[in-house]
Amino acid sequence: MWVDPNLNDFYSRVSRIEKSHAKGYGFEAAGTVGRKASGRGRSRILKLAKPAVLVLAMGVGVKGVIHYFVGAQTYENRVSALAAGSGFDPVGAWLMYTDPATLWVSGQLQSLLPR
């Protein structure tokens, strides 16, 4: 086909590589970022961890705001009433239990917005 036999060899390799790429195979050199990125597993974990941390932070924040506005005694009375309930009420009491993070958020709100 070509005058130079090296060109025939070159274009046959290019053709083979293009066919492989069309099938979805990849040719990657060591140390380069290609189709199979080595950091892919970590990004998947981060994609799951970020929303989970956000939901936890929002939950603690809401609990802290409620604790601040209704007061410690009223909050504890309502949580104990939930714990004495039936069905899913004890689960709600477990979720709304006053933990150190809730008290910290409530204390920060008290220092920012004193009553």
N, CA, C and O atoms as a MOPAC input file, in Angstrom:
PM7 MOZYME 1SCF
protein

 N      0.82800 1    -1.17100 1     0.00000 1
 C      0.00000 1     0.00000 1     0.00000 1
 C      0.88300 1     1.24900 1     0.00000 1
 O      0.75500 1     2.07500 1    -0.90400 1
 N      1.75800 1     1.41200 1     0.96300 1
 C      2.66000 1     2.55700 1     1.02000 1
 C      4.02900 1     2.15000 1     0.48500 1
 O      4.38400 1     0.97200 1     0.44300 1
 N      4.75300 1     3.13100 1     0.09400 1
 C      6.10000 1     2.85900 1    -0.39600 1
 C      7.00200 1     2.43000 1     0.75700 1
 O      7.79600 1     1.49800 1     0.62200 1
 N      6.87600 1     3.10200 1     1.86600 1
 C      7.69100 1     2.79500 1     3.04000 1
 C      7.01000 1     1.66900 1     3.83400 1
 O      5.85500 1     1.83200 1     4.22700 1
 N      7.66700 1     0.55300 1     4.08300 1
 C      7.04500 1    -0.54400 1     4.83000 1
 C      6.73400 1    -0.16600 1     6.28300 1
 O      5.84800 1    -0.76100 1     6.89700 1
 N      7.44500 1     0.80300 1     6.83100 1
 C      7.15400 1     1.24700 1     8.19700 1
 C      5.79200 1     1.92000 1     8.28100 1
 O      5.11100 1     1.81800 1     9.30100 1
 N      5.38800 1     2.60800 1     7.21200 1
 C      4.07300 1     3.24100 1     7.21500 1
 C      2.96800 1     2.19500 1     7.22400 1
 O      1.94300 1     2.38400 1     7.88000 1
 N      3.16300 1     1.09500 1     6.50200 1
 C      2.17600 1     0.01500 1     6.53800 1
 C      2.02800 1    -0.52400 1     7.95800 1
 O      0.91600 1    -0.73300 1     8.44100 1
 N      3.14900 1    -0.74400 1     8.61000 1
 C      3.13100 1    -1.23300 1     9.98700 1
 C      2.46400 1    -0.21700 1    10.91800 1
 O      1.66100 1    -0.58900 1    11.77400 1
 N      2.79200 1     1.04200 1    10.75100 1
 C      2.22800 1     2.10200 1    11.58600 1
 C      0.71000 1     2.17200 1    11.42900 1
 O     -0.01500 1     2.19000 1    12.42300 1
 N      0.23000 1     2.21200 1    10.19500 1
 C     -1.20900 1     2.34100 1     9.98100 1
 C     -1.96500 1     1.07600 1    10.37900 1
 O     -3.13700 1     1.15700 1    10.74700 1
 N     -1.33400 1    -0.07100 1    10.31600 1
 C     -2.00300 1    -1.28000 1    10.80900 1
 C     -2.14300 1    -1.23000 1    12.33400 1
 O     -3.15800 1    -1.66600 1    12.87900 1
 N     -1.12800 1    -0.70200 1    13.02100 1
 C     -1.23600 1    -0.53900 1    14.47800 1
 C     -2.30000 1     0.48600 1    14.83300 1
 O     -3.08000 1     0.27800 1    15.76300 1
 N     -2.33600 1     1.59900 1    14.09400 1
 C     -3.34800 1     2.62800 1    14.35400 1
 C     -4.73900 1     2.04500 1    14.15100 1
 O     -5.64400 1     2.31000 1    14.94200 1
 N     -4.91300 1     1.26300 1    13.11200 1
 C     -6.20200 1     0.63600 1    12.84500 1
 C     -6.59400 1    -0.31400 1    13.97500 1
 O     -7.75200 1    -0.33800 1    14.39100 1
 N     -5.64400 1    -1.08800 1    14.46600 1
 C     -5.90800 1    -2.01200 1    15.56400 1
 C     -6.29900 1    -1.25300 1    16.83700 1
 O     -7.21100 1    -1.66300 1    17.55500 1
 N     -5.61900 1    -0.16800 1    17.10300 1
 C     -5.92800 1     0.63600 1    18.29300 1
 C     -7.30600 1     1.26900 1    18.16600 1
 O     -8.05900 1     1.29300 1    19.14000 1
 N     -7.65300 1     1.77900 1    16.99600 1
 C     -8.96600 1     2.39300 1    16.80700 1
 C    -10.08300 1     1.36700 1    16.96600 1
 O    -11.13300 1     1.68300 1    17.52600 1
 N     -9.87200 1     0.14100 1    16.48000 1
 C    -10.86900 1    -0.91300 1    16.66200 1
 C    -11.02500 1    -1.25000 1    18.14700 1
 O    -12.14000 1    -1.45500 1    18.62800 1
 N     -9.91000 1    -1.30600 1    18.86300 1
 C     -9.97100 1    -1.60000 1    20.29400 1
 C    -10.68600 1    -0.49000 1    21.05600 1
 O    -11.47200 1    -0.76600 1    21.96200 1
 N    -10.42300 1     0.74200 1    20.69900 1
 C    -11.09700 1     1.86800 1    21.35500 1
 C    -12.58600 1     1.83300 1    21.07300 1
 O    -13.39100 1     2.15200 1    21.94700 1
 N    -12.96200 1     1.44800 1    19.85600 1
 C    -14.37800 1     1.35500 1    19.51500 1
 C    -15.07500 1     0.28600 1    20.35800 1
 O    -16.26100 1     0.41300 1    20.66400 1
 N    -14.34700 1    -0.76000 1    20.73300 1
 C    -14.90600 1    -1.81200 1    21.58500 1
 C    -14.90600 1    -1.41900 1    23.06500 1
 O    -15.49400 1    -2.11900 1    23.88900 1
 N    -14.25800 1    -0.31300 1    23.40300 1
 C    -14.24100 1     0.15000 1    24.78300 1
 C    -12.96700 1    -0.13700 1    25.53300 1
 O    -12.86200 1     0.19100 1    26.71500 1
 N    -11.99900 1    -0.73700 1    24.88300 1
 C    -10.72000 1    -0.97900 1    25.53900 1
 C     -9.91600 1     0.31000 1    25.58400 1
 O    -10.15600 1     1.22600 1    24.79800 1
 N     -8.96400 1     0.38000 1    26.50100 1
 C     -8.13700 1     1.57100 1    26.60200 1
 C     -6.67000 1     1.20800 1    26.70100 1
 O     -6.31000 1     0.15700 1    27.23100 1
 N     -5.84500 1     2.06900 1    26.19700 1
 C     -4.40000 1     1.90300 1    26.29500 1
 C     -3.89200 1     3.01700 1    27.18700 1
 O     -3.95900 1     4.19300 1    26.83000 1
 N     -3.38300 1     2.63700 1    28.35500 1
 C     -2.94000 1     3.64000 1    29.31300 1
 C     -1.49800 1     3.37400 1    29.70500 1
 O     -1.09000 1     2.23000 1    29.90200 1
 N     -0.75300 1     4.42800 1    29.81300 1
 C      0.62100 1     4.32300 1    30.28900 1
 C      0.62000 1     4.42500 1    31.80900 1
 O     -0.25200 1     5.06900 1    32.39300 1
 N      1.58100 1     3.80000 1    32.43600 1
 C      1.68100 1     3.84300 1    33.89400 1
 C      1.94900 1     5.27300 1    34.35300 1
 O      2.80000 1     5.96500 1    33.79500 1
 N      1.21300 1     5.70800 1    35.37800 1
 C      1.42000 1     7.04000 1    35.92400 1
 C      0.60500 1     8.12200 1    35.25900 1
 O      0.73300 1     9.29100 1    35.62300 1
 N     -0.23400 1     7.77200 1    34.29200 1
 C     -1.07500 1     8.77100 1    33.63900 1
 C     -2.51600 1     8.57100 1    34.06700 1
 O     -2.89500 1     7.48600 1    34.50900 1
 N     -3.31000 1     9.60500 1    33.93900 1
 C     -4.72100 1     9.51700 1    34.25700 1
 C     -5.45000 1     9.11300 1    32.98400 1
 O     -5.36300 1     9.79100 1    31.96000 1
 N     -6.15400 1     8.02100 1    33.06200 1
 C     -6.86400 1     7.53600 1    31.89000 1
 C     -8.29400 1     7.19200 1    32.23800 1
 O     -8.88800 1     7.78400 1    33.13900 1
 N     -8.83800 1     6.23300 1    31.52000 1
 C    -10.21900 1     5.82100 1    31.75200 1
 C    -10.38800 1     5.15700 1    33.11100 1
 O    -11.42100 1     5.31400 1    33.76100 1
 N     -9.39600 1     4.43400 1    33.52700 1
 C     -9.45800 1     3.74800 1    34.81100 1
 C     -8.64400 1     4.55300 1    35.82000 1
 O     -7.47000 1     4.26400 1    36.05500 1
 N     -9.26700 1     5.54900 1    36.40400 1
 C     -8.56100 1     6.41200 1    37.35400 1
 C     -8.39400 1     5.67900 1    38.67700 1
 O     -9.31300 1     5.00100 1    39.13700 1
 N     -7.23500 1     5.81300 1    39.28000 1
 C     -6.96500 1     5.10300 1    40.52800 1
 C     -7.71000 1     5.71900 1    41.70000 1
 O     -7.97100 1     5.01700 1    42.67700 1
 N     -8.06200 1     6.98700 1    41.65100 1
 C     -8.75600 1     7.65100 1    42.74100 1
 C    -10.25600 1     7.53100 1    42.67000 1
 O    -10.96700 1     8.21900 1    43.40300 1
 N    -10.74400 1     6.68800 1    41.82000 1
 C    -12.17100 1     6.58000 1    41.59900 1
 C    -12.91600 1     6.07400 1    42.83100 1
 O    -14.00700 1     6.56300 1    43.12600 1
 N    -12.35800 1     5.11400 1    43.55300 1
 C    -13.01100 1     4.56900 1    44.72900 1
 C    -13.17100 1     5.59300 1    45.83000 1
 O    -14.18800 1     5.61700 1    46.52400 1
 N    -12.18100 1     6.42900 1    45.99100 1
 C    -12.26300 1     7.46800 1    47.02000 1
 C    -13.33200 1     8.49200 1    46.68400 1
 O    -14.02600 1     8.97400 1    47.57900 1
 N    -13.47400 1     8.82800 1    45.42100 1
 C    -14.48000 1     9.82600 1    45.06800 1
 C    -15.87800 1     9.27400 1    45.29500 1
 O    -16.79200 1    10.02800 1    45.63100 1
 N    -16.05900 1     7.96900 1    45.11900 1
 C    -17.36300 1     7.36500 1    45.36400 1
 C    -17.70400 1     7.44100 1    46.84600 1
 O    -18.85000 1     7.70500 1    47.21200 1
 N    -16.70900 1     7.20800 1    47.69700 1
 C    -16.93300 1     7.30000 1    49.13700 1
 C    -17.24900 1     8.74100 1    49.52200 1
 O    -18.13600 1     8.98800 1    50.33900 1
 N    -16.52600 1     9.68900 1    48.93500 1
 C    -16.79900 1    11.09400 1    49.23300 1
 C    -18.18100 1    11.50400 1    48.74800 1
 O    -18.85400 1    12.30500 1    49.39700 1
 N    -18.60700 1    10.96600 1    47.62100 1
 C    -19.94000 1    11.29500 1    47.11800 1
 C    -21.02200 1    10.82200 1    48.07700 1
 O    -22.08000 1    11.44500 1    48.16600 1
 N    -20.77900 1     9.74000 1    48.78900 1
 C    -21.74200 1     9.25300 1    49.76400 1
 C    -21.56800 1     9.92500 1    51.12000 1
 O    -22.54600 1    10.13400 1    51.83700 1
 N    -20.34000 1    10.26200 1    51.47500 1
 C    -20.07000 1    10.82100 1    52.79700 1
 C    -20.52600 1    12.27000 1    52.91500 1
 O    -21.02700 1    12.67300 1    53.96500 1
 N    -20.36200 1    13.04800 1    51.87100 1
 C    -20.73500 1    14.46200 1    51.95400 1
 C    -22.21800 1    14.65700 1    52.26200 1
 O    -22.53300 1    15.42500 1    53.17100 1
 N    -23.14900 1    14.00500 1    51.55700 1
 C    -24.55700 1    14.17800 1    51.91700 1
 C    -24.88200 1    13.63600 1    53.30400 1
 O    -25.71500 1    14.20800 1    54.00800 1
 N    -24.23800 1    12.54200 1    53.70700 1
 C    -24.49900 1    11.98700 1    55.03500 1
 C    -24.06100 1    12.95700 1    56.12500 1
 O    -24.77800 1    13.15600 1    57.10600 1
 N    -22.89900 1    13.55300 1    55.96000 1
 C    -22.41700 1    14.53200 1    56.94100 1
 C    -23.32100 1    15.76100 1    56.94800 1
 O    -23.60000 1    16.31800 1    58.01000 1
 N    -23.77500 1    16.18200 1    55.78600 1
 C    -24.67200 1    17.33300 1    55.70400 1
 C    -25.98900 1    17.05100 1    56.41900 1
 O    -26.49000 1    17.90700 1    57.14800 1
 N    -26.55500 1    15.85900 1    56.21900 1
 C    -27.81000 1    15.50200 1    56.88500 1
 C    -27.61100 1    15.45400 1    58.39600 1
 O    -28.45900 1    15.93900 1    59.14600 1
 N    -26.50700 1    14.87600 1    58.85000 1
 C    -26.24000 1    14.83300 1    60.29100 1
 C    -26.07400 1    16.23300 1    60.87800 1
 O    -26.60000 1    16.52700 1    61.95100 1
 N    -25.34700 1    17.08800 1    60.17600 1
 C    -25.15100 1    18.45800 1    60.66300 1
 C    -26.47600 1    19.21500 1    60.70400 1
 O    -26.74700 1    19.95500 1    61.65000 1
 N    -27.29000 1    19.02800 1    59.68200 1
 C    -28.59400 1    19.70200 1    59.67100 1
 C    -29.47700 1    19.18400 1    60.81200 1
 O    -30.17400 1    19.96500 1    61.46000 1
 N    -29.45000 1    17.88000 1    61.05400 1
 C    -30.24300 1    17.31200 1    62.14300 1
 C    -29.81800 1    17.84700 1    63.49600 1
 O    -30.65900 1    18.21600 1    64.31500 1
 N    -28.52400 1    17.88900 1    63.73300 1
 C    -28.01800 1    18.42600 1    65.00300 1
 C    -28.34900 1    19.90600 1    65.11300 1
 O    -28.69400 1    20.39000 1    66.19100 1
 N    -28.24600 1    20.62300 1    64.00700 1
 C    -28.57800 1    22.04900 1    64.02300 1
 C    -30.03800 1    22.29800 1    64.35600 1
 O    -30.35600 1    23.18300 1    65.15000 1
 N    -30.92600 1    21.52200 1    63.75000 1
 C    -32.35900 1    21.67800 1    64.03000 1
 C    -32.65000 1    21.32600 1    65.48200 1
 O    -33.41200 1    22.02500 1    66.15000 1
 N    -32.04500 1    20.24600 1    65.97600 1
 C    -32.24200 1    19.88400 1    67.37800 1
 C    -31.74500 1    20.99100 1    68.30500 1
 O    -32.39300 1    21.31000 1    69.30300 1
 N    -30.60300 1    21.57000 1    67.97600 1
 C    -30.06400 1    22.65200 1    68.80200 1
 C    -30.95500 1    23.87800 1    68.80300 1
 O    -31.13700 1    24.51600 1    69.84000 1
 N    -31.51300 1    24.21300 1    67.64700 1
 C    -32.41400 1    25.37300 1    67.55800 1
 C    -33.68200 1    25.11500 1    68.36300 1
 O    -34.15100 1    25.99700 1    69.08300 1
 N    -34.23900 1    23.91600 1    68.24700 1
 C    -35.43800 1    23.58700 1    69.02600 1
 C    -35.12400 1    23.64600 1    70.51700 1
 O    -35.90200 1    24.19600 1    71.29600 1
 N    -33.98100 1    23.08000 1    70.91700 1
 C    -33.58300 1    23.09200 1    72.32800 1
 C    -33.43700 1    24.52500 1    72.83000 1
 O    -33.82100 1    24.83100 1    73.95900 1
 N    -32.89100 1    25.39300 1    72.00600 1
 C    -32.70900 1    26.79000 1    72.40300 1
 C    -34.05400 1    27.49900 1    72.56900 1
 O    -34.26600 1    28.20000 1    73.55800 1
 N    -34.95800 1    27.32100 1    71.61100 1
 C    -36.20400 1    28.08100 1    71.63400 1
 C    -37.21300 1    27.56800 1    72.66000 1
 O    -37.90800 1    28.37900 1    73.27100 1
 N    -37.32100 1    26.25200 1    72.87400 1
 C    -38.31200 1    25.76500 1    73.83700 1
 C    -37.74500 1    25.66100 1    75.24600 1
 O    -38.51000 1    25.58000 1    76.20700 1
 N    -36.44500 1    25.66100 1    75.39100 1
 C    -35.83300 1    25.56400 1    76.71200 1
 C    -35.50500 1    24.12100 1    77.06000 1
 O    -36.09300 1    23.18300 1    76.52300 1
 N    -34.55700 1    23.96700 1    77.96900 1
 C    -34.05300 1    22.63100 1    78.30500 1
 C    -35.11900 1    21.76400 1    78.96800 1
 O    -35.27300 1    20.59400 1    78.61800 1
 N    -35.85500 1    22.33000 1    79.92200 1
 C    -36.84400 1    21.54100 1    80.66400 1
 C    -37.98500 1    21.08900 1    79.75700 1
 O    -38.37900 1    19.92300 1    79.78700 1
 N    -38.51000 1    21.99400 1    78.96200 1
 C    -39.60800 1    21.64900 1    78.05100 1
 C    -39.15000 1    20.62100 1    77.02000 1
 O    -39.89100 1    19.69700 1    76.68700 1
 N    -37.93400 1    20.78400 1    76.51900 1
 C    -37.39100 1    19.84300 1    75.53500 1
 C    -37.29800 1    18.44500 1    76.14000 1
 O    -37.70500 1    17.46400 1    75.51800 1
 N    -36.75900 1    18.35900 1    77.36300 1
 C    -36.63600 1    17.05400 1    78.02400 1
 C    -38.00300 1    16.44200 1    78.29300 1
 O    -38.17200 1    15.23100 1    78.14700 1
 N    -38.99300 1    17.26200 1    78.68700 1
 C    -40.34700 1    16.74700 1    78.92100 1
 C    -40.94000 1    16.17200 1    77.63800 1
 O    -41.56500 1    15.11200 1    77.66200 1
 N    -40.74900 1    16.85600 1    76.53900 1
 C    -41.30100 1    16.37900 1    75.26300 1
 C    -40.60700 1    15.10100 1    74.79900 1
 O    -41.25600 1    14.19700 1    74.27400 1
 N    -39.28900 1    15.02500 1    74.99100 1
 C    -38.56500 1    13.81300 1    74.59500 1
 C    -38.97700 1    12.64000 1    75.47600 1
 O    -39.12800 1    11.52400 1    74.97900 1
 N    -39.16000 1    12.86800 1    76.76700 1
 C    -39.59400 1    11.77300 1    77.64700 1
 C    -41.02400 1    11.35400 1    77.33000 1
 O    -41.35800 1    10.17600 1    77.46300 1
 N    -41.87900 1    12.29100 1    76.91200 1
 C    -43.23200 1    11.92900 1    76.48200 1
 C    -43.18300 1    11.08300 1    75.21100 1
 O    -43.96200 1    10.14300 1    75.05500 1
 N    -42.27400 1    11.41700 1    74.31500 1
 C    -42.10100 1    10.59800 1    73.10800 1
 C    -41.61800 1     9.19900 1    73.47000 1
 O    -42.07600 1     8.21300 1    72.89200 1
 N    -40.70000 1     9.10900 1    74.41900 1
 C    -40.15300 1     7.81000 1    74.80700 1
 C    -41.22300 1     6.91700 1    75.42400 1
 O    -41.15600 1     5.69400 1    75.29700 1
 N    -42.20500 1     7.51200 1    76.08700 1
 C    -43.27700 1     6.74100 1    76.71600 1
 C    -44.35400 1     6.34000 1    75.71500 1
 O    -45.23600 1     5.54600 1    76.04400 1
 N    -44.29800 1     6.86700 1    74.52500 1
 C    -45.31600 1     6.57900 1    73.51800 1
 C    -45.18300 1     5.18000 1    72.94400 1
 O    -44.36700 1     4.37300 1    73.38800 1
 N    -46.01500 1     4.92100 1    71.93800 1
 C    -45.99900 1     3.60300 1    71.29500 1
 C    -45.69600 1     3.77000 1    69.81000 1
 O    -45.71600 1     4.88000 1    69.27800 1
 N    -45.41900 1     2.66500 1    69.16200 1
 C    -45.12400 1     2.71100 1    67.72900 1
 C    -43.72200 1     3.24000 1    67.47600 1
 O    -42.73600 1     2.72500 1    68.00400 1
 N    -43.65800 1     4.27600 1    66.65600 1
 C    -42.36500 1     4.86300 1    66.30900 1
 C    -41.96200 1     6.00800 1    67.23800 1
 O    -40.91000 1     6.61800 1    67.04300 1
 N    -42.77600 1     6.30100 1    68.23200 1
 C    -42.44800 1     7.39300 1    69.14900 1
 C    -41.11900 1     7.17700 1    69.88000 1
 O    -40.34800 1     8.12900 1    70.00300 1
 N    -40.81700 1     5.96800 1    70.37200 1
 C    -39.50100 1     5.78200 1    71.01100 1
 C    -38.32800 1     6.00400 1    70.05400 1
 O    -37.25700 1     6.43900 1    70.47900 1
 N    -38.52100 1     5.71200 1    68.77400 1
 C    -37.46400 1     5.97600 1    67.79400 1
 C    -37.24900 1     7.48000 1    67.67000 1
 O    -36.11300 1     7.94900 1    67.59700 1
 N    -38.34600 1     8.23200 1    67.64600 1
 C    -38.24500 1     9.69000 1    67.60800 1
 C    -37.57900 1    10.23600 1    68.85600 1
 O    -36.80700 1    11.19300 1    68.78500 1
 N    -37.87700 1     9.62700 1    70.00800 1
 C    -37.23500 1    10.06100 1    71.25200 1
 C    -35.74000 1     9.78100 1    71.20800 1
 O    -34.93800 1    10.58800 1    71.67800 1
 N    -35.36600 1     8.63700 1    70.64100 1
 C    -33.94200 1     8.30900 1    70.52400 1
 C    -33.23800 1     9.30000 1    69.60500 1
 O    -32.11200 1     9.71600 1    69.88000 1
 N    -33.89900 1     9.67600 1    68.51700 1
 C    -33.30100 1    10.64300 1    67.59200 1
 C    -33.21000 1    12.04000 1    68.20600 1
 O    -32.25100 1    12.76900 1    67.95300 1
 N    -34.19700 1    12.41000 1    69.00300 1
 C    -34.24900 1    13.75700 1    69.56800 1
 C    -33.56800 1    13.86100 1    70.93100 1
 O    -33.59400 1    14.92300 1    71.55300 1
 N    -32.96300 1    12.78000 1    71.39800 1
 C    -32.26800 1    12.78900 1    72.68100 1
 C    -31.23900 1    13.91500 1    72.71000 1
 O    -30.56300 1    14.17600 1    71.71400 1
 N    -31.12600 1    14.58100 1    73.86400 1
 C    -30.19100 1    15.69400 1    74.00900 1
 C    -28.76600 1    15.16000 1    74.09600 1
 O    -28.36800 1    14.58700 1    75.10900 1
 N    -28.01500 1    15.35300 1    73.03700 1
 C    -26.62500 1    14.91500 1    73.00900 1
 C    -25.71400 1    16.13300 1    73.17100 1
 O    -26.19500 1    17.26500 1    73.11300 1
 N    -24.41800 1    15.92800 1    73.37200 1
 C    -23.50600 1    17.06200 1    73.56200 1
 C    -23.48500 1    18.03600 1    72.38100 1
 O    -23.32700 1    19.24100 1    72.58200 1
 N    -23.63900 1    17.54000 1    71.17300 1
 C    -23.63600 1    18.43600 1    70.00800 1
 C    -24.85800 1    19.34600 1    70.02600 1
 O    -24.76300 1    20.52300 1    69.67900 1
 N    -26.00700 1    18.80400 1    70.42900 1
 C    -27.22100 1    19.61500 1    70.53000 1
 C    -27.04900 1    20.69500 1    71.59100 1
 O    -27.42100 1    21.84900 1    71.37900 1
 N    -26.48500 1    20.31300 1    72.73000 1
 C    -26.25200 1    21.29500 1    73.79000 1
 C    -25.25100 1    22.35600 1    73.34800 1
 O    -25.38200 1    23.52400 1    73.71400 1
 N    -24.25600 1    21.95800 1    72.56300 1
 C    -23.27100 1    22.92700 1    72.06800 1
 C    -23.92800 1    23.93400 1    71.13300 1
 O    -23.69100 1    25.13700 1    71.24900 1
 N    -24.75500 1    23.44900 1    70.20500 1
 C    -25.44400 1    24.35900 1    69.27800 1
 C    -26.35900 1    25.28800 1    70.05800 1
 O    -26.40700 1    26.48800 1    69.78600 1
 N    -27.08800 1    24.74000 1    71.03000 1
 C    -27.97600 1    25.56400 1    71.84500 1
 C    -27.18300 1    26.60700 1    72.63700 1
 O    -27.61800 1    27.75200 1    72.76400 1
 N    -26.03300 1    26.21700 1    73.16400 1
 C    -25.18300 1    27.16500 1    73.89400 1
 C    -24.63400 1    28.26000 1    72.99500 1
 O    -24.55400 1    29.41800 1    73.40500 1
 N    -24.25600 1    27.90500 1    71.77400 1
 C    -23.77500 1    28.91400 1    70.82900 1
 C    -24.88100 1    29.89900 1    70.47600 1
 O    -24.63900 1    31.10200 1    70.36800 1
 N    -26.09200 1    29.38600 1    70.29800 1
 C    -27.21700 1    30.28500 1    70.02300 1
 C    -27.49800 1    31.18100 1    71.22700 1
 O    -27.83800 1    32.35200 1    71.06400 1
 N    -27.35500 1    30.63100 1    72.43300 1
 C    -27.56800 1    31.42800 1    73.64500 1
 C    -26.55300 1    32.56000 1    73.73700 1
 O    -26.89000 1    33.66300 1    74.16800 1
 N    -25.30800 1    32.29300 1    73.33400 1
 C    -24.30100 1    33.35100 1    73.39700 1
 C    -24.50000 1    34.38700 1    72.28300 1
 O    -24.17700 1    35.56100 1    72.46300 1
 N    -25.02800 1    33.95500 1    71.14000 1
 C    -25.26400 1    34.89400 1    70.03800 1
 C    -26.56300 1    35.66800 1    70.19900 1
 O    -26.63100 1    36.85800 1    69.89200 1
 N    -27.59700 1    34.98100 1    70.68500 1
 C    -28.92700 1    35.58600 1    70.81900 1
 C    -29.42700 1    35.43700 1    72.25100 1
 O    -30.32600 1    34.63300 1    72.49800 1
 N    -28.87500 1    36.18300 1    73.19500 1
 C    -29.32100 1    36.02200 1    74.58500 1
 C    -30.76900 1    36.47100 1    74.73900 1
 O    -31.22500 1    37.40400 1    74.07900 1
 N    -31.46900 1    35.79100 1    75.61500 1
 C    -32.88800 1    36.11400 1    75.85000 1
 C    -33.03300 1    37.14200 1    76.92800 1
 O    -34.15100 1    37.53600 1    77.26000 1

